[in-house]
Each structure stands twice: as structure tokens, then as C-alpha cells.
């Protein structure tokens, strides 16, 4: 809406005013509208400031009186949640008081109905105004979280109880002595009539105050952060890409004046501070002396400080865009809570970084922004971490275990949308569970991770299976062979721009420590880069000697790789060794090598097509597009476990360390000797893998992993039989591929394909599309040139006939059924 005084200037423009006059009038209108917006913002800010006194009193009442009836009652304070938390903080049992905004919202609903007369009287405001302040309290906190953090800290200090019998006295003796000395000094100063300042709250207390967001709080994208978010409490979904070392940051600096013997406190609010040069004590001021200050490091207050770098989630990056990143500061007990590669929901205060005067002058109006973290929630909890709903999921795991067939059911729950691959999914479940690492007396370690390689034709869902494993595993990294280098897989040496120090940055395998690293397109990787993972797969470490840094990094990672054969798809006319085309030194490190071939089976192909059509006809765009009358149980023909259940199942299985019985050892030795003898007697071209002493360790690992899946402390015969069956089943698809024998004539293969298609196609008068024949022959590793040559030969023998366009073919004499 254009103001009246500006509208007068716009009238001549509508009557044919000159372009300069028109542009001047528009500029005037824009300036007036901008001034009105600024005035409205100023009015809203002043209204928020007027609410601060009563809200400050409400903060203390909330800490003192709020009751959480849904939680277990405290022995001393009953249902008063925050009084019980303060007692634990005084007893040095907790380091952070989390103010849950859900509790605050519940408290506001109660206070609006019955406003506190004492607060209204103390702040000299009517009840209606107090109700309005309570109604806007949550929004004020979310928009000005920095100020309300201070208010709640002061409220917690005012309601702080004394220590009781639950006090943890470890390491607090020196602090208590210093605190008593300070209190005596303050009493002496007050007794002498001198002005005595109080202790800073950060020096007096050993806890922090942070906010937890509401359940209804919407997670923003990093690109949605605007100017109105500065100083506000924001929530982001992001990925951690880099973490720095945890360093001590000074919070309160103490000085001792050697002239007046006063102790001076300097509270540090930002990242930088200027040390005091003159004593602000009353004695030195009266004597007009500068004093002589000496910084006392022992009595200063330090806190944990860590910087991490987070980037956007891949689904938040627009098409053609580059992921944005941001600095996040972790302090207190939330430092060291995340590692690179973790997907997290971050809640914190969006604020500008404070720069020294000279740097701020050179930077001009540009500001470096960061997030002061208050709350971090991981999207996937690790095997050694406790989840919020762990008890409920543990109960479900117990019920599924008592029902039986938990191993088979859990294996089918891995990628239930993918048809078949029962043995492959069982192998993936054993990969997730794994065996346990054995450490000998002399320090030698034998790994327990089960490395697996999937090699097969395109379109057998290798990449989708790898993605599903990444979704289930709490710690996983997905990468591709062509997009990975040796340095990107192991570690790189970089120089930190802030400190100038040479630092190590872990690659994909190091980031997946104690987890799974999925490498797709393994065959596309350069040979020089592929050799970098040899040490990782067996010694579980990465040794570096670069830029003056000589070290060894832990890399206890399970490698799950997928690759295509040498010729793009499996060629049955060549031996498995020629198709795989990987060095024996690398192949021997894989415990399982699955050869997945796209073989032709009419019944199997029919069931696969029905399954795919059912999935695509049932699901639409997202969960909202699912048909209401069709459940997932009808699609998968069983109730699949979700990823959270699978993680808890694997966590439970990893707690077992099954041992091998003496009676079973003889069978394992006999089977290993038999495998070696079969490989020796077999033809070299028919070998499907290399049997080495590492194969024996693979059998033991698979047996122990299967025993873990049964929640057993002993490896029994059924575990050993399943391990042997798994190793043999991984090569079954090679035996099913036809032709597998040498000397099979391609002419006969093409003849059989055309004959089979002619028997099935009864409505086309015997004519078949040559493109269909070429497609079917591709499954037999025959190129289109081979098909054309075979058809020409049979046509020359007057067996086949082609149409004039050379696109269709049929038998001269129809074949009999």
C-alpha cells in the first residue's frame, strides 16, 4: 500500500510524466515502504523487550515448580524434573541441564489458565498482559535463544540446592578449596566496607544450560537459513564431514593483583578476548594506580571446545548444485559426540563469528556464520550406543526370537522389494553381524569382519543391495570405484587454513571404522588405487608416511564390494577366472565371492515380473501414494522388519562370542582338505575361486556369525553346515549358466533359442522378431554379430527364412512341440 504523500507524486506519472520522474517516484515509494517495515520490526522488538521482566520471573518458576508426571518420581523432589536435574548437577552427575521446549509448552498451557498473581504484582503488569507474554514465550525463546539461555542459567543458579549424599567427590577437592578461599575473601572485603563483586556464574557452577527443540519443530535446509534466523534456535538435517581436535577454551579468566591483593574475574563471551592491563579493584582506583595483574591459570575456568564441519544432505542439494557446508561449535559434554560420516539432526543458535577489530575492518560487511550446538540427534544409533526406544525394540527382538526362524526372517527383511536372492541376503546378514576379533597373547590380531564381493551381470540389483546395507548399518560409507582414489579410500594429508597445522583426514575406509564400507563398480577402479585396500582388508589398519607424518590409523572396516565381470557381463564360454579378472592376492582376502548371473528360467522370470508389477502398482509417489487397501504384508508375503529392528537385532547378536567345539574341529579340517583337493584335481579353466588358508578362516568366521545370529555361545554343526552351503551357493549361478562347456557351437544355441520361441509364439504365424532373438542370445553371451551369422548359415541351409526387411525370421518347416 503506497502512502498518501508518495501517491501525490505518482499522479503525474500516470498522466504521461517523463521516465526520470517516474523512476524517482518509484524510488520514493520503495524507501517509504522500507521505512515502514523497519518501524514495524522496531515496534515488535520493543514489545518483546517489554516482556523480558515477567518472562525472567517465569523462567525461575518453571525451574522450581514444573512437574513431569510421565517420568519416574525422584526420591527427594518427586515429579519436579528440573529440581532433580539441578541436584544431579550439584552432585556432579550431569554436566548439562537440557530445557525441553515440550515441557515449557506444557507449562505455558497451565499458566495461561491461571496466571501467577505474584509475578504480575512484582512486575506491575495486568494479568491480561501476563497471559499474552506467556502465550508468546515459546516463540520468544526460539527467536532469541541466546538471551533466554542466560535467563535460564540465572534461574538454575537461583534454585540450586545443596549437595547431598549422592555427591561425586572425585577430582573436586581442589575446586572446593579454591571456592572456600574465594568466599572468605569476599566476606573479608564486605566486612571492611570495600565494594565486593560477586563470582561469575560460569565460575561458580560446573554445568551448562541448553535447549531441546519441540517435537513439532520443523527441520530446515541449510539453504533456508535467512537473516531472521540470526540469534534464533534453528534445526538442521546435515552430514558431518570433518571434526577437529577437542581443545580447552577459556570461559572465565582470573587475575591476581600484586598491589591490592584483589582477585579479578574476566568473563569471556566470544571466541577472542583482550587481556586486562589495569586493575579494576577499588583499592587501586582509590590510590590511582594501574596495579600489576598476574593471570592465574590454575583458578581460571576452561571448557571443552570442538569445531565440526557439516554439509547438506544429498537429497537437499538442488539439481546441478554444490553441497553447502557450515561450521558448528560443540562445547561441554556434547563434544566428541559425533564422528565424520554421521547423519545428524542438529539444533543450535545461528550466530555470527566475532573477529578481531582489524580483521572485521578488512572484511567489511561480510560475516562468517556458525551454529552454536545445543542438541544433536543421530539418525542411526551405533551398536554401542543406547537408543531412546531401545527397551521397546529389545522386547520385539525377544518375541521374534521366541517365535523362531529369526535368521531366515531377518535375511528376507533386507531389501524386501528385491525379488529372490535368498542366499545373497543371508550372506549380507552375516556380513552385518560378523565374527569377533581375536587378540593373541603376543599381540597378533585375527580379524572378524567378513569381506564379500558380488560379481555378476548388470541388472541383478547389486547396487540396491549395497544401498540397503548402508541403510541398516549404523556406521557405513558408500562409494564407487571410478570416483574413488587410493588417497580418498585411506587418508590424505591437508593443511588447516585456520591454524596452519598439517592434519590427517580419513578417507572412506577410515570413516567406516567399526562399520561397513560399500564399494560399487569395484572393477572400474584403477589397479594402483585398488592395491591400497590390501592392508585394510587383512591387517585392519592404514599405514602412512607422508609430509613428515608417520602413523598407523585403525581401519576395522568390513568391505562389501560389487563388480561386473571383465566383459561387462558373464561370458559362459570363458572360465570363471577369466571372467573375474581380479588379482589372486585380492580375491583371497574376500571371504565370500558371489557370482550372480542373469540366467533364463521361465518360472523364475514370471515370478520376478509379477513381484515387480505388484510393487509398482501398489506404491505411488511416497507414502501418500500407497493404496489404502493393500498392505506391505500382501506385497512381500511376510511382515518385513524395519531398519531400526534390524540394527537392534545385530546389536544383540554382536554381544555373543561363540566358540568352536572340539568334535566339530575334525569336520572343519576334513572339509578344508577336501576343498583343496577338489581344486587341485579340477581343470584350471573350471576353477571358480582360489582356496587358500584364508578360506579356512572364512569358514570359521561364517560359522561363528551364524551362531551369533542364533544368539548362541557355541558353534554347532548346523552353523558349520550353513557356512559350507553358503560358500557353495555363491557359485551355483555359474553352473546354471548355459552353455558352460567348451566346444558348444553358437549355431546350435541360436537354433535352440528360435525353436523355443516358435513353440511359445502361436499367434504370429511362426514369425519372430530378430531383436527378441538377439536379446535372448545375449544371455548366452552371444553378440548380435554371432546371431546374424548363425541366421545366415541356417538360411543358407534352407532351415530358416527372413522377411524382405531382414527384421523377422521363421522356420521353413514349423518345428514340432
GIJO-V707717 format. One record per residue. SS is DSSP state (H for helix, E for strand, C for the rest). PSI is psi in whole degrees, 0 to 359 (none if undefined). OMEGA is omega in degrees with one decimal (999 if undefined). Layout:
ss psi omega
SS PSI OMEGA
SS PSI OMEGA
This chain:
ss psi omega
C 126 -175.4
C 130 179.9
C 165 -174.9
H 319 -176.1
H 336 177.1
H 331 -179.2
H 331 179.7
H 328 178.9
H 340 -177.3
H 346 -178.4
H 314 178.1
H 329 -179.1
H 323 179.5
H 343 180.0
C 15 176.8
C 34 179.2
C 165 -178.8
C 155 179.3
H 319 177.3
H 321 178.9
H 323 179.1
H 315 179.3
H 324 177.8
H 320 179.5
H 320 178.2
H 320 177.9
H 320 178.1
H 319 179.2
H 318 179.0
H 319 179.9
H 318 -179.8
H 319 178.9
H 323 177.3
H 320 177.4
H 320 178.5
H 319 178.2
H 319 178.6
H 319 178.7
H 320 178.6
H 318 177.6
H 320 178.9
H 321 178.1
H 316 179.0
H 322 178.7
H 319 178.3
H 322 176.6
H 320 178.0
H 322 179.4
H 323 178.8
H 334 -179.2
C 350 -173.8
H 318 -177.5
H 312 -179.0
H 326 178.6
H 327 176.5
H 321 176.5
H 325 177.7
H 328 177.8
H 316 -179.8
H 319 179.0
H 321 178.7
H 315 -179.5
H 323 -173.3
H 328 -168.2
H 347 -173.0
C 135 179.5
E 134 177.7
C 99 -173.6
C 341 -176.5
C 353 -179.9
C 168 -179.3
C 138 -176.4
C 143 176.8
E 148 -176.8
C 331 -175.4
C 318 -173.8
C 3 178.3
E 232 -176.9
C 5 178.1
E 97 -169.4
H 312 -171.2
H 334 171.6
H 321 176.6
H 322 176.9
H 322 177.7
H 324 177.0
H 319 176.9
H 324 178.7
H 320 177.6
H 323 178.1
C 5 177.7
C 40 174.8
C 333 176.8
C 154 -177.9
C 348 -176.4
E 134 171.7
E 109 180.0
E 119 175.5
E 106 -178.5
E 120 -179.4
H 341 172.3
H 319 176.0
H 321 -179.9
H 323 177.4
H 320 176.6
H 321 178.7
H 321 179.6
H 322 178.8
H 323 178.8
H 321 -175.7
H 329 179.4
H 324 179.9
H 321 -178.6
C 85 -180.0
C 150 -177.5
C 119 178.9
H 326 -178.1
H 320 179.3
H 318 178.7
H 322 179.4
H 320 -178.0
H 326 -178.7
H 359 175.9
C 48 177.5
C 152 176.8
C 164 -178.1
H 325 -179.2
H 318 177.9
H 324 176.8
H 320 177.4
H 321 177.1
H 321 178.1
H 318 178.6
H 322 -179.1
H 325 -179.2
C 8 -173.2
H 313 -177.0
H 317 180.0
H 323 177.4
H 321 179.0
H 316 -178.2
H 332 -179.9
H 336 -176.9
C 58 -173.4
H 331 -177.5
H 316 -179.6
H 318 -176.8
H 339 171.0
H 319 177.4
H 318 180.0
H 315 -179.5
H 328 176.9
H 317 177.3
H 323 177.9
H 320 177.8
H 322 178.3
H 323 179.8
H 328 -178.4
C 17 -174.2
C 124 178.5
C 175 176.1
C 164 178.2
C 151 177.0
C 200 -175.6
C 344 -179.1
C 14 -177.0
C 135 176.9
C 107 -172.5
C 0 -177.1
C 123 174.2
C 11 -177.2
C 3 -177.1
H 314 -179.2
H 320 178.9
H 319 179.9
H 319 179.6
H 316 179.4
H 320 -179.3
H 321 177.7
H 321 178.3
H 320 179.2
H 318 179.9
H 321 176.7
H 320 178.9
H 319 178.8
H 322 178.1
H 320 178.3
H 321 179.2
H 320 178.6
H 324 179.6
H 327 -179.9
C 356 178.9
C 2 179.2
C 156 178.7
C 121 -177.4
C 118 176.2
C 155 -179.5
C 169 177.7
C 141 172.8
C 143 -177.2
H 324 -179.8
H 331 178.4
H 331 -177.9
H 323 -174.7
C 154 -178.9
C 23 -179.7
C 162 176.3
E 160 175.9
E 125 179.3
E 164 -178.2
E 144 168.4
E 132 -175.0
C 164 175.2
C 157 177.4
C 333 -179.6
C 1 -178.5
C 131 -177.7
C 133 176.7
C 128 179.8
E 159 168.0
C 156 -177.9
H 332 179.5
H 351 -179.0
H 2 177.2
C 124 -177.0
C 182 -178.5
H 329 -179.8
H 355 177.4
H 351 -178.2
C 127 -177.3
C 357 -176.9
C 166 176.0
E 116 -177.1
E 157 179.1
E 128 -175.9
E 147 166.0
E 122 -173.4
E 175 -179.5
E 132 178.5
E 126 -178.6
E 340 -178.5
E 141 175.8
E 141 178.0
C 176 175.0
C 151 176.2
C 122 -177.3
E 156 176.2
E 135 176.0
E 131 -177.5
E 135 178.2
E 321 176.5
E 122 178.2
E 131 178.3
E 139 177.9
E 151 175.2
E 122 179.5
E 122 -178.3
C 351 179.8
C 307 -177.4
C 1 177.7
C 23 179.8
C 152 174.5
E 123 -175.6
E 136 179.4
E 135 179.1
E 106 -179.5
E 128 -178.8
C 115 -178.8
C 323 -175.7
C 198 -178.9
C 342 -179.2
C 155 177.9
C 159 177.7
C 121 -179.3
C 146 178.6
C 143 178.7
C 328 -179.4
C 146 -179.1
C 125 177.2
C 11 -178.9
C 156 -175.6
H 323 -179.2
H 313 -179.3
H 326 177.3
H 318 179.8
H 323 -180.0
C 0 -179.6
C 47 178.1
C 151 177.7
C 340 -177.6
C 176 177.8
C 103 -175.7
E 137 175.4
E 122 -178.0
E 132 -179.0
C 102 -177.0
C 326 -175.0
C 326 -177.3
C 3 176.9
C 165 -179.2
E 125 178.2
E 153 177.8
E 163 178.3
E 142 -178.9
E 128 179.7
E 137 175.3
E 135 175.1
E 160 177.8
E 126 179.8
E 151 179.3
E 167 -179.2
E 152 170.8
C 150 -175.8
H 328 -178.8
H 348 179.4
H 349 -177.6
C 126 178.9
C 166 -178.1
C 127 -179.9
C 2 -178.6
C 166 177.6
C 133 -179.8
C 135 177.6
C 154 -179.4
E 164 -176.9
E 150 176.7
E 139 177.6
E 137 -179.9
E 126 175.5
E 134 179.5
E 159 178.1
H 217 -173.9
H 353 176.5
H 357 171.3
C 150 -177.2
C 17 -179.0
C 346 180.0
C 160 178.2
C 158 176.6
C 135 -178.4
C 349 -179.9
C 135 171.2
E 123 -171.4
E 160 166.4
E 114 -171.1
E 132 174.3
E 129 -179.1
E 183 -178.8
E 126 179.7
E 115 -172.8
E 158 178.4
E 151 178.3
C 141 178.8
C 125 -178.3
C 154 172.8
C 159 -173.1
H 317 -176.2
H 319 178.4
H 321 179.3
H 326 178.9
H 319 -179.1
H 330 -179.8
H 336 -179.8
C 227 -175.8
C 355 -180.0
C 140 -178.1
C 140 172.1
C 119 -177.2
E 150 175.1
E 173 -179.7
E 125 173.5
E 106 -169.6
E 136 174.3
E 323 -176.5
E 140 179.6
E 129 176.3
E 121 179.4
E 143 178.0
C 328 179.0
C 123 179.5
C 144 -178.2
C 172 -179.1
C 332 -178.2
C 7 -179.2
C 152 -178.3
C 123 179.7
C 165 -178.0
C 320 -177.1
C 34 -175.2
H 321 -177.4
H 317 -179.5
H 317 179.8
H 323 178.0
H 323 176.9
H 321 177.7
H 322 177.5
H 319 178.0
H 317 179.4
H 319 178.9
H 324 178.7
H 320 179.1
H 330 179.3
H 338 178.8
C 165 179.3
C 35 -179.7
H 324 -179.3
H 312 -179.6
H 319 -177.9
H 319 179.1
H 324 178.7
H 320 178.9
H 339 -179.8
C 352 175.2
C 114 -178.4
C 64 -178.4
C 341 177.8
C 340 -179.5
C 126 -175.0
C 141 174.1
C 212 -180.0
C 43 -178.4
H 314 -178.9
H 326 177.8
H 318 -179.8
H 325 174.7
H 321 177.2
H 321 178.4
H 324 177.0
H 318 176.5
H 327 176.3
H 317 179.1
H 320 -178.1
H 309 178.4
C 180 174.4
C 185 -179.5
C 147 -179.0
C 133 -177.6
E 128 178.7
E 121 -178.6
C 172 -178.7
C 328 -178.9
C 5 177.5
C 352 179.6
C 137 -179.5
E 140 175.6
E 120 -173.2
C 156 175.7
C 357 180.0
C 144 -179.2
C 104 177.6
C 138 -174.8
E 141 177.3
E 127 173.4
E 120 177.1
E 128 -179.1
E 185 -176.1
C 159 173.6
C 146 175.5
C 14 178.4
C 18 171.7
C 35 177.7
H 312 -176.9
H 323 179.2
H 322 177.7
H 320 177.6
H 319 178.9
H 321 -179.8
H 323 176.5
H 319 176.8
H 326 179.8
H 326 -177.8
H 315 -175.4
C 133 -179.9
C 336 178.4
C 111 -175.3
E 153 176.9
E 132 179.1
E 130 178.5
E 169 179.5
E 156 -176.2
C 317 -177.0
C 331 -179.1
C 11 -178.1
C 139 174.3
C 173 178.8
H 320 177.8
H 321 179.8
H 335 178.1
H 325 -174.9
C 276 -178.9
E 154 178.8
E 156 178.8
E 121 -179.6
E 161 176.4
E 127 -178.8
C 127 -178.5
C 330 -176.0
C 313 -175.0
C 342 -177.1
C 5 -179.3
C 151 174.7
E 122 -176.0
E 159 176.2
E 135 174.5
E 122 -177.6
E 147 176.4
C 198 -174.1
H 319 -177.7
H 325 178.4
H 322 177.9
H 332 -179.1
C 22 178.5
C 134 -174.7
C 26 178.7
C 210 -175.8
E 133 173.7
E 116 -179.5
E 121 -179.2
E 109 177.7
E 160 -178.6
C 49 -176.2
H 330 -178.5
H 341 -178.9
H 355 -177.4
C 145 177.0
C 147 -176.8
H 323 179.9
H 327 177.8
H 329 -178.1
H 328 -179.9
H 346 -179.4
H 340 -176.9
H 2 179.2
H 312 -179.0
H 323 -178.0
H 319 -172.8
H 335 -176.8
H 312 -177.9
H 349 177.2
C 38 179.5
E 165 176.1
E 118 -180.0
E 132 -176.6
E 144 172.0
E 80 -175.0
E 143 172.5
C 40 180.0
C 5 179.2
E 119 176.7
E 113 -175.5
E 171 176.2
E 123 -179.3
E 141 174.5
E 137 -179.2
C 62 -178.0
C 73 -169.5
C 140 171.7
E 127 -178.5
E 123 176.9
E 110 -172.3
E 154 175.9
E 138 -176.1
E 160 172.1
C 154 176.5
C 173 -173.9
C 323 -174.3
C 20 -179.2
C 314 172.5
C 162 -172.6
C 129 179.1
C 107 -177.6
C 342 -178.8
C 352 178.7
C 161 -176.4
C 158 176.7
H 325 179.7
H 320 179.1
H 327 178.9
H 320 -177.5
H 310 173.9
C 49 172.2
C 150 -177.9
C 143 177.9
H 327 179.6
H 328 178.4
H 319 -179.0
H 324 -177.7
C 341 179.6
C 345 176.5
C 126 179.1
C 326 179.2
E 134 176.5
E 104 -179.6
E 125 173.4
E 106 -175.3
E 110 -177.7
C 146 178.7
C 80 -178.1
C 158 -177.9
C 119 176.8
C 114 -172.4
H 313 -177.1
H 318 179.5
H 317 179.3
H 323 179.0
H 314 179.0
H 322 178.2
H 315 -179.6
H 320 178.0
H 319 -179.5
H 315 -178.6
H 318 179.5
H 323 179.4
H 319 178.8
H 316 -176.1
H 333 179.1
H 346 -177.7
H 321 -175.9
C 135 175.2
C 219 178.8
C 95 179.8
C 189 -178.6
H 332 -179.2
H 338 -178.0
H 4 179.9
C 142 177.5
C 137 -174.1
C 331 -174.0
C 5 -178.9
C 124 178.9
C 165 178.8
H 335 177.6
H 324 179.0
H 329 -178.7
H 310 -175.7
H 352 -178.5
C 15 174.0
C 164 179.0
C 109 -176.8
C 143 175.3
C 145 177.8
C 175 -175.7
H 326 179.8
H 318 176.9
H 318 -178.8
H 320 178.6
H 319 178.7
H 325 176.0
H 315 178.8
H 322 178.1
H 317 178.9
H 318 -178.0
H 328 -178.3
C 349 178.3
C 349 -178.9
C 145 175.9
C 81 -175.7
C 143 178.0
E 156 -177.1
E 133 -179.5
C 153 -179.5
H 323 -179.4
H 329 -178.6
H 341 -177.7
H 321 -179.6
H 322 178.7
H 322 179.2
H 318 179.0
H 317 -179.0
H 320 -180.0
H 321 178.4
H 317 178.1
H 323 179.1
H 319 177.8
H 319 179.5
H 322 -178.9
H 321 178.4
H 322 179.1
H 326 179.9
H 320 -177.0
H 342 -177.0
C 159 176.1
C 145 -177.4
H 323 -177.2
H 344 -179.0
H 1 178.8
C 137 -179.8
C 345 179.6
C 177 177.2
C 126 179.0
C 112 -178.5
C 174 174.5
H 337 174.9
H 335 176.8
H 323 177.6
H 317 177.2
H 326 177.8
H 319 177.8
H 318 179.6
H 318 -179.6
H 316 179.5
H 321 178.3
H 316 -179.8
H 324 177.5
H 321 178.2
H 323 176.2
H 323 175.1
H 321 -179.9
H 335 176.9
C 4 -176.4
C 49 -177.4
C 146 176.6
C 8 -176.8
E 135 176.5
E 120 -178.7
C 179 -174.8
H 325 -180.0
H 329 176.2
H 317 178.6
H 318 179.1
H 322 178.2
H 323 178.3
H 316 179.0
H 319 179.2
H 323 -179.9
H 320 -178.8
H 325 178.7
H 325 -179.6
H 336 -179.4
C 342 -179.5
C 5 -175.2
H 325 -176.8
H 335 177.0
H 319 179.5
H 332 -179.6
H 343 -178.5
C 132 179.1
C 141 -4.6
C 142 176.7
C 348 -179.2
C 148 174.4
C 153 176.3
C 3 177.0
C 129 -176.2
C 129 177.1
H 332 178.1
H 320 179.6
H 325 179.7
H 315 179.0
H 319 178.8
H 316 -179.0
H 322 179.7
H 312 -178.9
H 323 179.4
H 318 179.4
H 319 -179.7
H 326 179.9
H 325 179.7
H 327 -177.5
H 326 -177.6
C 101 -179.1
C 352 -174.9
C 0 -175.3
C 15 179.2
C 33 175.6
C 349 -178.6
C 139 179.0
E 144 175.0
E 130 178.8
H 329 178.3
H 325 176.8
H 321 177.9
H 319 179.3
H 320 179.7
H 316 179.4
H 324 179.6
H 335 177.5
H 328 176.6
C 342 176.9
C 16 178.0
C 34 176.5
C 133 -179.6
C 164 175.9
H 329 178.0
H 321 177.3
H 320 -179.4
H 315 179.8
H 317 179.7
H 320 -179.4
H 319 179.6
H 319 178.4
H 321 178.6
H 315 -179.9
H 330 175.6
H 324 177.1
H 334 177.5
C 8 178.1
C 34 176.1
C 321 -179.2
E 160 -179.8
E 133 177.8
E 153 177.5
C 167 -177.9
C 329 -179.5
C 356 179.3
C 32 -179.7
C 346 -178.1
E 158 -176.6
E 149 174.5
E 167 177.8
E 141 174.9
C 316 175.2
C 116 -176.7
C 140 179.1
C 149 -179.8
C 152 178.8
C none 999
